[in-house]
């Protein structure tokens, strides 16, 4: 069982964030044995596929360089010309094999862990230059495992090589009696098949190393229960911070709400437990809008601000409760309350006309029509 620096057991599977962070740092499972296997298989396959053409190009190169006329030998400029031409022939000859090896060198690492470019892993780490840490790594369990893998590879390749040599002994002896061109082609074929069989010997090492690397990578990513909780807090936000943010948002909303009360047409009260402030703008053509609402102490503040700015206060407990529970701030009242609020606004208009000396005082409102689904009792 993995253990953290604090001594706590790492028993929890890594989270997606932990995996993502590790990948960004370049810390993913890689198998050198798988890469070696891919390159060996690709190289031997390249020799078998392109070996014939490679042998023909090599023989042409030899004929070109060993069949020189006397004029060429006496010309001091010929050396550079022959060197450039020979290099061109050699490069074109080995180009297919080199391309095959390049593809294998790319596919090998990608096959385990996928494609990854982590710039952070290129940064120098001075901790690796610590002699004490280096000596510790030399005598660590991982170093012992690497030594055992190297010995296993050596003995496997040695055994496979001896078996291949034993099986190819007749071909090797036959090459000595073949014509030069046939002998070169035959030699490349023998080398290609020998390399292929030795590469197949590495399959056993890679088959063991890949699961081990995956297991070690998973062990490094294991987390303690505390690490999981801390990461969850970091992602979701610490409760005290979230609570503080919500409090600030409520305070800002209340300040904005209180600042809007002087613009209200009417404040409907419970009369003491609830208070809601409404405004209606006939030019916009919408329904009346809720500017402020509150209960208990906040309701008292709404009434006080309304009195300071001469906003009409109207007692209607049922309508105040209905608006308070059914409407959010800066939203229009629901359609079911249109008729009741319309009567309230008409009453407010009549009161203002009376206060201006242009009409009699209207009778108090009674039995406002509130639908049962919007009615809220105490």
C-alpha positions as CSV (number, residue, x, y, z in Angstrom):
1,X,0.0,0.0,0.0
2,X,1.4,3.4,-1.0
3,X,2.2,5.9,1.8
4,X,2.3,9.7,1.7
5,X,5.0,11.9,3.1
6,X,2.9,12.5,6.2
7,X,2.6,8.8,6.8
8,X,-1.0,8.4,5.8
9,X,-1.9,5.5,3.6
10,X,-2.9,6.3,0.0
11,X,-6.0,4.2,-0.4
12,X,-8.1,6.3,-2.7
13,X,-8.1,6.2,-6.5
14,X,-6.8,9.3,-8.2
15,X,-9.3,11.9,-9.2
16,X,-9.6,13.2,-12.7
17,X,-8.0,16.4,-11.7
18,X,-5.0,14.5,-10.2
19,X,-4.6,12.5,-13.4
20,X,-4.8,15.7,-15.5
21,X,-2.3,17.5,-13.4
22,X,0.1,14.6,-13.5
23,X,-0.3,14.4,-17.3
24,X,0.5,18.1,-17.7
25,X,3.7,17.5,-15.7
26,X,4.7,14.7,-18.1
27,X,4.2,12.0,-15.4
28,X,2.6,9.2,-17.3
29,X,3.3,5.5,-17.7
30,X,6.1,4.8,-20.2
31,X,7.8,1.5,-21.0
32,X,11.4,1.6,-22.4
33,X,11.1,-2.1,-23.2
34,X,8.0,-1.5,-25.4
35,X,9.9,1.3,-27.2
36,X,12.9,-1.0,-27.7
37,X,10.6,-3.8,-29.0
38,X,8.9,-1.5,-31.5
39,X,12.2,-0.2,-32.9
40,X,13.7,-3.7,-33.1
41,X,10.6,-5.1,-34.9
42,X,10.5,-2.1,-37.2
43,X,14.2,-2.3,-38.0
44,X,14.2,-6.0,-38.7
45,X,11.0,-5.7,-40.8
46,X,12.6,-2.9,-42.7
47,X,15.7,-5.0,-43.5
48,X,13.5,-7.9,-44.7
49,X,11.3,-5.6,-46.8
50,X,13.9,-3.2,-48.2
51,X,16.9,-5.4,-47.8
52,X,17.1,-6.4,-51.5
53,X,17.0,-2.8,-52.7
54,X,19.4,-1.8,-50.0
55,X,21.9,-4.5,-51.2
56,X,21.6,-3.4,-54.8
57,X,22.3,0.2,-53.8
58,X,25.3,-0.8,-51.7
59,X,26.8,-2.8,-54.5
60,X,26.2,0.1,-56.9
61,X,28.0,2.3,-54.4
62,X,30.9,-0.1,-54.2
63,X,31.2,-0.3,-58.0
64,X,31.0,3.5,-58.3
65,X,33.8,4.0,-55.8
66,X,36.1,1.1,-56.8
67,X,35.9,1.5,-60.5
68,X,37.8,4.7,-61.1
69,X,39.6,5.7,-64.2
70,X,43.2,7.1,-64.3
71,X,41.9,10.6,-65.1
72,X,39.6,10.6,-62.1
73,X,42.4,9.5,-59.8
74,X,44.7,12.3,-61.0
75,X,42.0,15.0,-60.7
76,X,42.1,16.6,-57.2
77,X,38.5,17.8,-57.5
78,X,37.1,14.3,-58.0
79,X,37.3,13.4,-54.3
80,X,34.6,16.0,-53.3
81,X,32.4,15.0,-56.3
82,X,32.6,11.3,-55.5
83,X,32.0,11.9,-51.8
84,X,28.8,13.9,-52.4
85,X,27.5,11.4,-54.9
86,X,28.3,8.5,-52.6
87,X,26.5,10.2,-49.7
88,X,23.4,10.7,-51.9
89,X,23.4,7.1,-52.9
90,X,23.8,5.9,-49.3
91,X,21.1,8.2,-48.0
92,X,18.6,7.1,-50.6
93,X,19.5,3.5,-49.9
94,X,18.9,3.6,-46.1
95,X,16.0,6.1,-46.3
96,X,13.2,3.5,-46.2
97,X,14.7,1.8,-43.2
98,X,15.3,5.1,-41.4
99,X,11.7,6.2,-42.1
100,X,10.5,2.9,-40.7
101,X,12.6,3.3,-37.6
102,X,11.4,6.9,-37.1
103,X,7.7,5.8,-37.3
104,X,8.5,3.0,-34.7
105,X,10.2,5.5,-32.5
106,X,7.1,7.6,-32.5
107,X,4.5,4.9,-32.3
108,X,6.3,3.0,-29.4
109,X,5.9,5.7,-26.8
110,X,2.4,6.8,-28.0
111,X,1.0,3.3,-27.7
112,X,1.3,3.5,-23.9
113,X,0.1,6.8,-22.5
114,X,-0.7,8.5,-25.7
115,X,0.8,11.6,-27.3
116,X,2.1,14.1,-24.8
117,X,4.3,17.2,-24.9
118,X,5.0,18.6,-21.5
119,X,7.2,21.6,-21.5
120,X,7.5,21.5,-17.7
121,X,9.4,18.2,-17.9
122,X,12.1,19.9,-19.9
123,X,12.9,22.3,-17.1
124,X,16.1,21.4,-15.2
125,X,15.7,19.9,-11.8
126,X,18.6,20.6,-9.5
127,X,17.4,17.9,-7.1
128,X,18.6,15.3,-9.6
129,X,22.1,16.6,-9.3
130,X,22.2,15.8,-5.6
131,X,24.9,13.1,-5.1
132,X,23.1,11.7,-2.0
133,X,19.9,11.4,-3.9
134,X,21.7,9.8,-6.8
135,X,23.3,7.2,-4.5
136,X,20.0,6.5,-2.9
137,X,18.4,5.9,-6.4
138,X,21.3,3.5,-7.2
139,X,20.5,1.3,-4.3
140,X,16.7,1.6,-4.5
141,X,14.2,-1.1,-5.2
142,X,13.5,0.5,-8.6
143,X,17.2,0.2,-9.5
144,X,17.2,-3.4,-8.5
145,X,14.2,-4.1,-10.7
146,X,15.9,-2.3,-13.6
147,X,19.0,-4.4,-13.1
148,X,17.0,-7.6,-13.1
149,X,15.2,-6.5,-16.3
150,X,18.6,-5.8,-17.9
151,X,19.9,-9.2,-16.9
152,X,16.7,-10.9,-18.2
153,X,17.0,-9.1,-21.5
154,X,20.6,-10.1,-21.8
155,X,19.9,-13.8,-21.2
156,X,16.8,-13.9,-23.4
157,X,18.6,-12.2,-26.3
158,X,21.6,-14.5,-25.7
159,X,19.5,-17.6,-25.8
160,X,17.6,-16.4,-28.8
161,X,20.8,-15.4,-30.6
162,X,22.4,-18.8,-30.0
163,X,19.3,-20.6,-31.3
164,X,19.2,-18.3,-34.3
165,X,22.9,-18.9,-34.9
166,X,22.4,-22.6,-34.6
167,X,19.5,-22.6,-37.1
168,X,21.3,-20.3,-39.6
169,X,24.7,-22.0,-39.5
170,X,24.2,-23.6,-42.8
171,X,23.1,-20.3,-44.5
172,X,26.2,-18.6,-43.0
173,X,28.5,-21.2,-44.4
174,X,26.7,-21.2,-47.8
175,X,27.2,-17.4,-48.1
176,X,31.0,-17.9,-48.3
177,X,30.6,-19.9,-51.6
178,X,28.0,-17.6,-53.2
179,X,28.7,-14.9,-55.8
180,X,29.2,-11.5,-54.4
181,X,25.8,-9.9,-55.3
182,X,23.9,-12.9,-54.1
183,X,26.0,-13.1,-51.0
184,X,25.2,-9.5,-50.0
185,X,21.5,-10.0,-50.5
186,X,21.6,-13.3,-48.6
187,X,23.5,-11.7,-45.7
188,X,21.0,-8.9,-45.3
189,X,18.2,-11.5,-45.2
190,X,20.0,-13.5,-42.6
191,X,20.6,-10.4,-40.5
192,X,17.0,-9.3,-40.9
193,X,15.5,-12.6,-39.8
194,X,18.0,-12.9,-36.9
195,X,17.1,-9.4,-35.7
196,X,13.4,-10.2,-36.0
197,X,13.7,-13.4,-33.9
198,X,15.7,-11.6,-31.3
199,X,13.1,-8.8,-31.3
200,X,10.4,-11.4,-30.7
201,X,12.4,-12.5,-27.6
202,X,11.8,-9.0,-26.2
203,X,8.0,-9.5,-26.4
204,X,8.2,-11.4,-23.1
205,X,10.1,-8.6,-21.4
206,X,7.7,-6.0,-22.7
207,X,4.6,-8.1,-21.7
208,X,5.9,-8.0,-18.1
209,X,7.2,-4.4,-18.1
210,X,4.0,-2.7,-19.5
211,X,1.7,-3.9,-16.7
212,X,4.4,-3.1,-14.1
213,X,4.7,0.5,-15.5
214,X,1.0,1.0,-15.4
215,X,0.8,-0.3,-11.9
216,X,3.6,1.9,-10.7
217,X,2.1,5.0,-12.4
218,X,-1.2,4.2,-10.7
219,X,0.5,3.8,-7.3
220,X,2.1,7.2,-7.7
221,X,-1.2,8.8,-8.3
222,X,-3.0,7.2,-5.3
223,X,-4.4,9.8,-2.8
224,X,-5.1,9.8,0.9
225,X,-8.6,10.5,2.1
226,X,-7.4,14.0,3.3
227,X,-6.0,14.8,-0.2
228,X,-9.3,13.9,-1.8
229,X,-11.2,16.1,0.7
230,X,-8.8,19.0,0.2
231,X,-9.1,18.7,-3.6
232,X,-12.9,18.6,-3.4
233,X,-12.8,21.8,-1.3
234,X,-10.5,23.5,-3.8
235,X,-12.7,22.6,-6.7
236,X,-16.0,23.4,-5.0
237,X,-14.7,26.3,-2.9
238,X,-14.1,26.2,0.8
239,X,-17.4,26.5,2.8
240,X,-16.4,29.6,4.7
241,X,-15.4,31.4,1.4
242,X,-18.6,30.4,-0.3
243,X,-20.6,31.6,2.7
244,X,-18.8,34.9,2.6
245,X,-19.4,35.3,-1.1
246,X,-23.1,34.6,-0.6
247,X,-23.3,37.1,2.2
248,X,-21.6,39.8,0.1
249,X,-24.0,39.0,-2.8
250,X,-27.0,39.3,-0.4
251,X,-25.7,42.6,1.0
252,X,-25.3,44.0,-2.5
253,X,-28.7,42.8,-3.5
254,X,-30.2,44.4,-0.4
255,X,-28.5,47.7,-1.0
256,X,-29.7,47.8,-4.6
257,X,-33.2,46.8,-3.4
258,X,-33.3,49.6,-0.8
259,X,-32.1,52.1,-3.3
260,X,-35.0,51.3,-5.6
261,X,-37.8,51.7,-2.9
262,X,-38.2,55.5,-3.5
263,X,-39.2,54.7,-7.1
264,X,-42.1,52.4,-6.0
265,X,-45.7,53.4,-6.5
266,X,-47.0,51.5,-3.5
267,X,-45.8,49.3,-0.6
268,X,-48.2,46.6,0.4
269,X,-47.7,45.3,4.0
270,X,-48.9,42.5,6.2
271,X,-48.9,45.0,8.2
272,X,-45.8,44.0,10.3
273,X,-44.4,40.7,9.1
274,X,-44.1,41.3,5.3
275,X,-43.7,44.3,3.0
276,X,-43.5,44.4,-0.8
277,X,-42.8,47.4,-3.0
278,X,-44.4,47.6,-6.5
279,X,-43.9,49.9,-9.5
280,X,-45.9,50.1,-12.6
281,X,-44.7,51.9,-15.8
282,X,-47.6,52.2,-18.3
283,X,-45.3,53.4,-21.0
284,X,-43.4,50.1,-21.0
285,X,-46.6,48.1,-21.3
286,X,-45.6,45.3,-19.0
287,X,-47.0,44.1,-15.7
288,X,-46.2,45.7,-12.4
289,X,-42.7,44.8,-11.1
290,X,-41.5,43.9,-7.7
291,X,-38.8,46.4,-6.5
292,X,-38.3,45.2,-3.0
293,X,-39.6,42.6,-0.5
294,X,-38.7,41.6,3.0
295,X,-40.0,40.1,6.2
296,X,-39.7,41.2,9.9
297,X,-36.8,43.6,10.3
298,X,-36.3,44.0,6.6
299,X,-40.0,44.7,6.1
300,X,-39.7,47.4,8.8
301,X,-36.8,49.0,6.9
302,X,-38.8,49.0,3.7
303,X,-41.7,50.7,5.4
304,X,-39.4,53.3,7.0
305,X,-37.7,54.2,3.7
306,X,-41.2,54.3,2.0
307,X,-42.4,56.8,4.6
308,X,-39.3,58.9,4.2
309,X,-40.0,59.2,0.4
310,X,-43.8,59.6,0.7
311,X,-44.5,56.2,-0.9
312,X,-48.1,55.1,-0.1
313,X,-48.3,52.2,2.4
314,X,-51.3,49.9,1.9
315,X,-52.2,47.1,4.3
316,X,-53.3,43.9,2.6
317,X,-52.0,40.8,4.4
318,X,-53.1,38.2,1.9
319,X,-51.8,40.1,-1.2
320,X,-48.5,41.0,0.6
321,X,-47.9,37.3,1.4
322,X,-48.9,36.2,-2.1
323,X,-46.5,38.6,-3.8
324,X,-43.7,37.9,-1.3
325,X,-43.7,34.1,-2.0
326,X,-44.6,34.1,-5.7
327,X,-42.4,36.9,-7.2
328,X,-38.6,37.4,-7.3
329,X,-36.9,40.8,-7.1
330,X,-37.0,42.9,-10.3
331,X,-39.5,40.4,-11.8
332,X,-43.1,41.0,-13.0
333,X,-45.9,39.7,-10.8
334,X,-47.6,36.5,-11.9
335,X,-50.7,36.8,-14.1
336,X,-52.9,35.5,-11.4
337,X,-52.4,38.6,-9.3
338,X,-53.0,41.1,-12.2
339,X,-56.5,41.9,-11.1
340,X,-55.8,42.4,-7.4
341,X,-52.7,44.6,-8.1
342,X,-54.7,46.6,-10.7
343,X,-57.3,47.4,-8.0
344,X,-54.4,48.4,-5.7
345,X,-52.9,50.7,-8.3
346,X,-56.3,52.2,-9.1
347,X,-56.7,52.9,-5.4
348,X,-53.3,54.5,-5.2
349,X,-54.2,56.8,-8.1
350,X,-57.5,57.8,-6.4
351,X,-55.6,58.5,-3.1
352,X,-53.1,60.7,-5.0
353,X,-56.0,62.6,-6.7
354,X,-57.6,63.1,-3.3
355,X,-54.4,64.4,-1.8
356,X,-54.1,66.8,-4.7
357,X,-57.7,68.1,-4.0
358,X,-59.1,66.7,-7.2
359,X,-61.5,64.1,-5.8
360,X,-62.9,62.4,-2.8
361,X,-61.1,59.9,-0.7
362,X,-61.8,56.3,-2.0
363,X,-63.2,53.6,0.1
364,X,-60.7,51.1,1.6
365,X,-60.0,48.0,-0.4
366,X,-61.7,44.8,0.7
367,X,-61.6,41.2,-0.5
368,X,-59.0,41.5,-3.2
369,X,-59.3,38.6,-5.7
370,X,-56.3,36.3,-5.1
371,X,-56.3,32.8,-6.8
372,X,-56.2,29.8,-4.4
373,X,-52.9,28.6,-5.9
374,X,-51.2,31.9,-5.1
375,X,-52.7,32.4,-1.6
376,X,-50.3,31.9,1.3
377,X,-51.6,31.7,4.8
378,X,-49.5,32.4,7.9
